[in-house]
Amino acid sequence: MNPKYQLLMEPYRFKSGVEVKNRVVLAPMTISYSRHDGAISDDVIAYYESRSNGVGMAVTGSAIVTTSGKVFGGEIAADHDDQVPSLQRLAAAIKTRGAKAILQIFHGGREGLPEAVPNGEIVSASAIAKEGQNVIPRALEEQEIIEIIRAFGASTRRAIEAGFDGVEIHGANRFLIQQFFSPYTNRRDDRWGGDLDRRMAFPLAVVDEVIKVVAEHARQPFLVGYRFSPEEEMTPGITMVDTLRLVDTLAGTNLDYLHVSLMDFWSKPRSGVENHRSRMEIIDELAGQRVPVIGVGSIRTPDEALRALQSGVPLIALGRELIIDPDWVEKVAQGRENEIRTEITLHDQEKLGIADRLWHKIVHTPGWFPIAGHVEQA
């Protein structure tokens, strides 16, 4: 290995006692490979076994905690006890080459498609339609909110029983937890909405429930992380001011890490706070001494990964990069970093084991993936 990249390969120990072998994390991406009932298919196993090659920790794509939480169809399911054997297969596949296995748990809320959820009924914090769609979700009632919070805990118990090393609470990407935190999608006037403190109530209740379940059921160190999106573009929406309040509060809990969801590691805040530093640097300065922060976003090469780590965050996540080249980490470890692929071609779907739905998104979302020789159709 080139000594220049030694920092990337150094182990890291979380406060819970879990130790990862290096600083590279497989970022969570929903690949839509599971069967309709959420059971783990052979394609899912092959995908995660390949993408976990060499990384210190692998976070799965979204696993539903209730059937009402489906978004795409084909998500991993962690909503019933009969899914535990299927989840065991997934955890074992990820851990085959020494990576720690983290199950990301989520509820899609208003992001769901009517055809994917029971009775076609979409639920959310409030009855606010998704942009560009006529489907108006139904606002969750008090008892339903409590049941979903408990469902996050029950899915955590199943992850423990299945042999995962941790769970990541998905509070990002406009899914239900973010819908409760956002003033755009949360127009409630009860204890679950209103001012910032009440909009934080649902996210914090989920964190408390998950941590309580871990304390009750885990017999060995088990990670609990939380992923969030720092800002929303709509008005009113989540601002960096809001997020820093949430981050400060989360850093005071027993979470093992915070995971920022960004397309660009070095992107700067839109408004409300200083904008001469990146969001990542501001967040890490606030929370990094209390809870480790995982950075992510357009980190394609080992040099870019090294620069991100040198900013202060202890761990960096790769998503698209490990889809394009599953051997990214191994090539760095073997001194073959000049062989790392940074582009995908239109002939790579089968070779890379990419599901049709994900492949369609890769090909038809301009700028999302670097595609060699790709020409957008008029």
C-alpha positions in Angstrom: 0.0 0.0 0.0 1.1 3.5 -0.7 2.0 5.0 2.7 0.2 8.2 1.7 -3.1 6.4 2.3 -2.3 4.9 5.6 -4.9 7.0 7.4 -7.7 5.5 5.2 -6.7 2.0 6.4 -6.4 2.7 10.2 -8.9 1.0 12.5 -11.4 3.0 14.4 -13.1 2.1 17.7 -16.6 3.5 18.6 -17.5 4.3 22.2 -19.7 1.2 22.4 -16.6 -0.9 21.8 -17.3 -1.9 18.2 -14.1 -1.6 16.2 -13.9 -1.3 12.4 -10.8 -2.2 10.5 -10.5 1.0 8.4 -12.1 4.4 7.9 -14.2 3.5 4.8 -17.9 2.9 5.0 -20.3 1.5 2.4 -22.9 4.2 2.2 -26.6 3.1 2.3 -28.3 3.0 -1.1 -31.6 1.4 -1.8 -31.0 -1.1 -4.6 -34.6 -2.5 -5.0 -33.5 -6.1 -5.2 -35.6 -7.7 -2.5 -38.7 -9.7 -3.3 -42.1 -8.2 -3.0 -42.5 -9.5 0.6 -39.1 -8.0 1.5 -37.3 -11.3 1.7 -33.6 -11.1 0.8 -33.0 -12.5 -2.7 -29.8 -14.1 -3.9 -29.1 -10.9 -5.9 -29.2 -8.8 -2.7 -26.7 -11.2 -1.1 -24.3 -11.1 -4.0 -24.6 -7.3 -4.2 -23.8 -6.7 -0.6 -21.1 -9.3 -0.4 -19.3 -7.7 -3.3 -19.7 -4.1 -2.1 -18.6 -5.0 1.5 -15.3 -6.1 0.1 -12.6 -4.3 2.0 -14.7 -1.6 3.8 -14.7 -1.3 7.6 -18.4 -1.0 7.8 -21.3 -1.5 5.5 -24.7 0.2 5.9 -27.6 -1.4 4.0 -30.2 0.5 2.0 -33.5 1.3 3.7 -35.2 -1.5 5.6 -38.9 -0.9 6.4 -40.1 -1.0 10.0 -43.7 -1.3 9.0 -45.5 -2.2 5.8 -46.9 1.3 5.6 -43.3 2.6 5.3 -42.6 1.2 1.8 -41.5 3.7 -0.9 -40.3 1.8 -3.9 -41.2 -1.8 -3.4 -38.2 -4.1 -3.2 -36.9 -2.7 0.0 -35.4 -4.9 2.7 -38.0 -5.8 5.3 -37.5 -5.8 9.0 -41.1 -5.4 10.0 -41.9 -8.9 11.1 -40.2 -11.6 13.1 -40.4 -14.1 10.2 -37.9 -11.9 8.4 -35.1 -12.6 10.8 -33.7 -15.7 8.9 -33.6 -13.6 5.7 -31.9 -10.8 7.6 -29.4 -13.3 9.0 -28.3 -14.2 5.5 -27.7 -10.6 4.7 -25.7 -9.8 7.8 -23.6 -12.9 7.3 -22.9 -11.9 3.7 -21.7 -8.5 4.7 -19.5 -9.8 7.4 -17.8 -12.5 5.2 -14.7 -10.3 4.6 -14.6 -8.6 7.9 -16.9 -5.6 7.5 -19.3 -4.6 10.3 -22.9 -5.0 9.2 -25.3 -2.1 9.9 -29.0 -2.3 9.0 -30.5 1.0 8.1 -34.1 1.2 9.3 -36.7 3.7 8.0 -40.3 4.6 7.2 -41.0 6.4 3.9 -44.0 8.4 5.0 -45.3 10.6 2.2 -42.5 9.5 -0.2 -44.3 6.2 -0.6 -46.1 5.2 -3.8 -49.8 4.2 -3.4 -49.2 0.9 -5.2 -46.4 0.0 -2.7 -48.3 0.4 0.6 -51.3 -1.4 2.1 -54.6 -0.2 0.8 -52.8 2.5 -1.2 -52.9 4.8 1.8 -49.9 7.2 2.2 -49.2 8.6 5.7 -47.1 11.4 7.0 -46.7 14.0 9.7 -49.3 16.2 8.0 -51.5 16.1 5.0 -49.1 17.9 2.7 -48.9 16.6 -0.9 -45.6 15.7 -2.4 -44.3 18.2 -4.9 -45.6 17.6 -8.4 -48.1 14.9 -7.3 -51.8 15.0 -6.4 -51.6 12.3 -3.8 -52.3 13.8 -0.4 -51.0 11.7 2.6 -53.1 11.2 5.7 -51.8 12.8 8.8 -50.8 10.1 11.4 -52.8 9.9 14.5 -51.3 9.9 18.0 -51.6 6.1 18.5 -50.1 5.4 15.0 -47.1 7.6 15.8 -46.5 5.6 19.0 -46.8 2.4 17.1 -44.3 3.5 14.5 -41.8 4.5 17.2 -42.2 1.1 18.7 -41.7 -0.5 15.3 -38.3 1.1 15.0 -37.4 -0.6 18.3 -38.9 -3.9 17.2 -36.8 -3.8 13.9 -33.7 -3.0 16.0 -34.4 -6.2 18.0 -34.7 -8.2 14.8 -31.4 -6.7 13.6 -29.7 -7.9 16.9 -31.2 -11.4 16.5 -30.1 -11.5 12.9 -26.4 -10.9 13.8 -26.0 -7.3 12.6 -23.5 -5.1 14.4 -25.7 -2.1 14.5 -28.6 -0.1 13.1 -28.7 3.3 11.4 -31.9 5.4 11.9 -32.8 6.9 8.6 -33.7 10.5 9.4 -32.7 11.9 6.0 -33.7 12.1 2.3 -37.3 13.4 3.0 -38.5 10.2 4.6 -40.9 10.1 7.6 -38.4 11.1 10.4 -37.3 14.1 8.3 -41.0 14.9 7.5 -41.6 15.3 11.3 -38.5 17.5 11.6 -39.3 19.8 8.7 -41.6 22.8 9.0 -42.6 22.2 5.4 -44.1 18.8 6.0 -45.0 19.1 9.6 -47.9 21.5 10.2 -49.2 19.8 13.4 -50.2 21.7 16.4 -49.9 18.9 19.0 -46.9 17.6 20.9 -45.4 16.3 17.6 -45.3 19.6 15.7 -45.1 23.3 15.9 -41.9 24.9 17.1 -38.5 23.4 16.6 -38.4 21.6 19.9 -41.7 19.8 19.1 -40.6 19.0 15.6 -37.6 17.3 17.1 -39.9 15.2 19.4 -40.5 12.3 16.9 -36.8 11.9 15.8 -35.7 11.9 19.4 -38.4 9.5 20.5 -37.2 7.1 17.8 -33.6 7.4 19.0 -34.6 6.8 22.6 -36.7 3.7 21.7 -33.9 2.2 19.6 -31.2 2.8 22.3 -33.6 1.3 24.9 -34.1 -1.8 22.9 -30.3 -2.2 22.3 -29.8 -1.9 26.1 -32.4 -4.6 26.7 -31.5 -7.1 23.9 -27.9 -6.7 22.8 -25.4 -9.1 24.4 -22.4 -7.5 22.8 -21.4 -4.0 21.6 -24.0 -2.8 19.1 -23.9 0.5 17.1 -26.7 3.0 16.8 -26.3 5.7 14.2 -28.5 8.5 12.9 -28.5 9.8 9.3 -29.8 13.3 8.4 -30.0 15.8 5.6 -28.7 19.2 6.7 -31.0 21.5 4.6 -34.1 21.6 2.4 -34.4 23.9 -0.5 -38.1 24.7 0.0 -39.5 27.5 2.2 -40.3 26.9 5.0 -37.9 24.1 5.2 -35.1 22.7 7.3 -32.2 25.2 7.7 -28.7 24.7 8.9 -29.8 26.6 12.1 -32.4 23.9 12.7 -30.0 21.1 11.9 -27.3 22.4 14.2 -29.9 22.4 17.0 -30.8 18.8 16.2 -27.1 17.8 15.9 -26.3 19.4 19.2 -29.1 17.5 20.9 -28.3 14.2 19.2 -24.7 14.5 20.2 -25.9 14.5 23.8 -27.6 11.1 23.5 -26.0 7.6 23.5 -25.7 7.5 19.7 -22.5 6.0 18.3 -22.3 8.1 15.2 -24.0 10.7 13.0 -24.1 10.2 9.3 -24.6 13.3 7.0 -26.5 12.7 3.8 -24.9 15.0 1.1 -24.2 14.8 -2.6 -21.0 16.8 -2.2 -18.8 16.6 0.9 -17.6 20.2 0.5 -21.0 21.8 -0.2 -21.6 25.0 1.8 -24.8 26.1 3.7 -27.5 27.9 1.8 -28.2 30.5 4.4 -28.6 31.3 8.1 -25.0 30.5 9.2 -21.5 31.2 7.9 -20.9 30.0 4.4 -17.2 30.1 4.0 -16.8 26.5 5.3 -18.6 23.3 4.3 -21.6 21.9 6.1 -19.5 18.9 7.0 -16.9 21.0 8.7 -19.4 23.0 10.7 -21.3 19.9 11.8 -18.1 18.1 12.8 -16.9 21.1 14.8 -20.1 21.2 16.8 -20.5 17.4 17.4 -17.2 15.7 16.6 -15.8 15.7 20.1 -18.9 14.0 21.4 -19.9 11.7 18.6 -18.1 10.7 15.4 -19.4 12.1 12.2 -19.4 10.1 8.9 -18.9 12.3 5.9 -20.0 11.5 2.4 -20.5 13.0 -1.1 -18.7 12.8 -4.4 -15.6 11.3 -2.9 -14.3 9.4 -5.9 -10.6 8.9 -5.5 -8.3 8.0 -2.6 -6.8 11.5 -2.7 -10.3 13.0 -2.3 -11.0 10.5 0.6 -7.8 11.5 2.3 -8.6 15.2 2.0 -12.0 14.5 3.5 -10.5 12.7 6.5 -7.9 15.4 7.0 -10.8 17.9 7.4 -11.5 16.2 10.8 -14.2 13.6 10.3 -13.0 10.1 11.3 -14.9 8.1 8.7 -16.0 8.6 5.1 -18.7 6.8 3.2 -18.6 5.8 -0.5 -21.8 5.0 -2.3 -21.7 5.5 -6.1 -18.0 4.8 -6.0 -18.4 1.3 -4.7 -21.2 0.6 -7.2 -18.8 1.5 -10.0 -15.9 -0.3 -8.5 -16.6 -2.8 -5.7 -12.9 -3.4 -5.2 -12.1 0.3 -4.5 -10.8 -0.3 -1.0 -9.0 -3.4 -1.8 -7.1 -1.7 -4.7 -6.0 1.1 -2.3 -4.8 -1.6 0.3 -2.9 -3.4 -2.4 -1.3 -0.3 -3.9 -3.3 -0.5 -7.1 -5.2 2.8 -6.6 -4.3 3.8 -10.2 -6.7 0.9 -11.3 -9.8 2.3 -9.6 -12.7 2.9 -11.9 -14.4 6.3 -11.6 -16.9 6.0 -14.5 -19.6 3.5 -15.4 -20.4 2.5 -19.0 -23.8 1.6 -20.5 -22.6 -2.0 -20.8 -21.9 -2.5 -17.1 -25.2 -3.4 -15.6 -24.9 -7.2 -15.6 -21.2 -7.2 -14.8 -21.7 -5.0 -11.7 -24.9 -6.8 -10.6 -27.2 -3.7 -10.6 -30.9 -4.1 -10.3 -33.1 -2.8 -13.2 -34.7 0.0 -11.1 -31.4 1.3 -9.9 -29.9 1.0 -13.3 -32.8 3.0 -14.8 -32.1 5.8 -12.2 -28.3 5.7 -13.0 -28.9 6.1 -16.7 -31.7 8.6 -16.6 -30.7 11.0 -13.8 -28.3 13.5 -15.4 -25.1 14.0 -13.4 -25.9 11.4 -10.7 -23.3 8.9 -12.0 -20.3 9.6 -14.1 -21.1 7.7 -17.3 -18.4 7.2 -19.9 -19.5 8.1 -23.3 -23.1 8.9 -22.2 -25.0 11.3 -24.3 -28.3 12.6 -23.0 -31.2 12.1 -25.4 -33.1 15.2 -26.5 
